[in-house]
Every structure is written in structure tokens, then in C-alpha cells.
Amino acid sequence: MIGYFLFFISLLQVIFIGTVILLENRPPGKTITWLFILALLPLLGTVFYVVFGRKTQGPLFYGKHIPDKPLEKIVRQQQTGIKPINMPATSSAGLDSKLASLFLNSGLAPLTLHNRAEILLNGREKFKALFNALEEATHHIHLSYYIFKDDEIGEDVIKILSRKVAEGVEVRAIFDGMGSLSISEKFIKKMRKAGIQAEWFFPIRFPYLTSRLNLRYHRKLVVVDGRIGFMGGLNIGDEYLSRDSKLGFWRDTHLKLEGQAVHTLQSVFLNDWYFVTHQEFKGPCYFPETTVSQNLPIQILASGPDSKWPSILQSFFSTITMAKQSVYIETPYFIPDESLIMALKTAALSGLDVRLIIQGIPEHKLTYLAMNSYIEELLKAGVKIYKYMKGTLHAKILIIDNHLACAGSANTDLRSFFLDFEISAFMFDQVLNEHLRNNFEADLKESTQVNLKEFQGRSVMVRFKESCARLFSSLL
């Protein structure tokens, strides 16, 4: 009797979850896969679906956003103002009204005109600039990181923050519950005792595992007094200063921003802070008038599972398809969706110079295997692919022609496009473009180009491993 009852419950469960999966209207292949898993393993399949399979794009977190937040007000104002005829004209910036409108409508990224940007190429440059900015703070310091470690550099950061709190500076910090899992409770208590307001974003609490376990806060940003901002690929940890012998030299890219774009960073942080604490902060002390007069158009996109659109993916796709001369991508993890593969192949087949630098020394073996499964079809289309061999590549860069560049926390992979909370800056400027292009070309010299004929000589076992790893692409 109990057996019949359990069978009936399992049947209802399969029917209910199966109906939910069908109503999500995903691509047929994904829908069939999840239905197959559910039918084969009803209980385990349900758990897998709740944690890893729920559709992530859309308004999942209704309480995450500040009601009528200032960023959306600016976006609404600009949505009626960005037109090809009245777009700020500057030939040196190469500003494109279609792209600017896409970033605005898809990513809620206001167009900011008066900015300064400095490219920081490694941990030494990033932490030197960051420490200088932190030391000069007079009102507030806001920082959020995917990974924050209680090692030597982490202790150095905490010492500065503690000293600034003692001087009367407000300090707020957000750490991802998975990425910063190594932080000891003692370390967090030490921060809070010093007056640092530290909060977790989606903390890991066993046994309460939900779909949030697979949605991570991957942003790395700092805002000082609403005037200076930092964002990019570098977390807080000794390995980002190339102090980890296993990882070796750490190649990354970070940005130091001043001007109107810092207000966008501030809005993103305060919105995230509101989500984890329900505390709202606003006013001129957090959004001071900028004194920067330099003309450097920047739009900052913050995307994630709470976004209406996969804005960073859409931005990558659109910029690649609109390119006229070249497309350069540098990313540690390359696991694209079909639209991005098609865009890259089409660009290469159209005669554009399409180059991709990826990790040559794998940081995560499964991800590396999955990444290799995408290489052959791109090589056949004429995409030039290079593997960085000097150390661990972690930079996330997109360079289009000679006027547009993007840097931020987002990798060129499905996790960054659909699952994680990311942030990327699109900069319309020839000088910055040339700077990043020169860095890209320097990295080419430290890389090995992948040869199609040699790559096709991989053993059947290696190909099998790559194909199996590819099955987990959406989770890596």
C-alpha cells in the first residue's frame, strides 16, 4: 500500500515539475533533456532541477531592487533622448547610437559622457591604485567581491578599512556566499567588530539548498566617496598578486573610473546592498557632482538572473555582428551559446580579423575540457585562437574595431551570460581601445596559436572527455 502511495506521489511530482518545464518554453533540446532526467530519476531529478535547472532570466527577485531607484529614472529620461540625430557627436569616441540604445534598453545602462578611465593590468597595479583611493576616502567606501580571502592582501585591505571607520568613514562590504566561502567566521566578526558593515550575498546554509546555490555574485567593484570606482576581473586574494606557486603569474585587467560612470557603479552597489539588507541610501553625499570634464562615453551594464534580458550576451552579440574590421576577445573561460558561435563564425567568414585568447594553463579542468569542444568549428571558419601560456589568464576583454572596448567581470561563457550577477563597462574611445589592443597583442606573444590540423589529431578519448564536459556547459 505504501509503495502505491509513493508511486502516486512521484507521478504527481513528475507531472507538476514536467508541466513547469514545458511552460518555460526553452529550446526543445533543453526541455527534452530535463524531462528525460525527471522521468528517469523523479526525486533526484526534481532536486537537480530546483538547484540547477530553473529558468533564470527574468524578474526572479521581486524584492531585490530599490523601489523607483534613481538609475531607472535616468534610464527612462535617456530612453526618450537617445536618437541618431541628437546623439552627442564625437568622431574620436566612435559613439554608435544603436549600440548605446541597446545598452540602455537591455542593460539599463545610462550613457555617461564625462569620465576618466585607467587600465590596470595586474594585481600590483590594481592594489596600488585601490589602496591610494581607500586612504583618501572621507565619507564612504563601498566594495563587493566574489572572492575575498583572509590572507595577507585581505588583511591589508581590512586594516585600511578599519582605520577609515575609526576616522568616521562609512564602510560597507558584500561578499558572495560561495566564492568567499573560505573566509572564517572569526574574520567576519573581526570586520564587524571594527565597524565594517559586512554582508553575505546568497550565503550557503546547509541543508537549505535552493536554486540560489547556482546563482553567484561575480561582480568585483569598489566605490570611494561616489567619485572613484574600480571594477574588473581581480578579486581580493594573494593569488591575484601572483603569490600562488600553483597558479603562477596572474594575468588580469581592472579599471579605475572617475566621473559620471561612477554614479552607475554606485547605483549598482546600493541596489545590491538593498537586496541583502533592505537598507536604502541616497542623496548627494553618495552621488556628488563630478568635476571631470574629459569626454569619454561609458555605459556600464549590470546583468544577472534578476535582469529582464541577458544584456551582456546581447551586447557581445550585437557588437560582434556590427564590427567592420576586427573582433578581439580575451577570456579565461570560453563556453558560448549558439548565437555567439554563429556571430563569430560569420564575422570570420566575412573577412574580419577575429582573434580569441583563452587559458592555455587550465585553472579548472572540467571547464577547460568543455572549452576545447568549441574550438574546432571556430578554427574551420577562420577564427584565430590562441592559448595563453605565461601563467593564469583571467582577463575579460572585448575589443571591436578601433573605437569600442569592453572590460569587466563577465567571462564569455554561459554562466556569466545567464546565471551570475556580472558587471561590464563598454567604452567608446580610440585611445582606450588602442591601449587594450596593445595589451592584447602583448598577450599574443605569450600565447601559442592553435593549429587546426594538429588540434584535429586529438585522441578519441580526449574528444570523448571534451564532449562529456560540454554537457555541463550551462553549469560551469
Secondary structure, DSSP 8 states (H G I E B T S, - for coil): -HHHHHHHHHHHHHHHHHHHHHHT---HHHHHHHHHHHHHSHHHHHHHIIIIIS--SS---TTSS-TT-HHHHHHHHHHTT--TTTS---TTTT--HHHHHHHHHHH----EEEEEEEEE-SHHHHHHHHHHHHHT-SSEEEEEES-B-SSHHHHHHHHHHHHHHHTT-EEEEEEETTTTTTS-HHHHHHHHHTT-EEEEES---TT---GGGG--B---EEEETTTEEEEES--BSGGGGT--TTT-SEE--EEEEEETHHHHHHHHHHHHHHHHH-----STTTS-------EEEEEEEEESTTSSS-HHHHHHHHHHHH-SSEEEEE-S-EE--HHHHHHHHHHHHTT-EEEEEEESS-SSHHHHHHHHTTHHHHHHHT-EEEEE-SSEE---EEEETTTEEEEES--EEHIIIIISBEEEEEEE-HHHHHHHHHHHHHHHHTEEE--HHHHTT--HHHHHHHHHHHTTGGG-
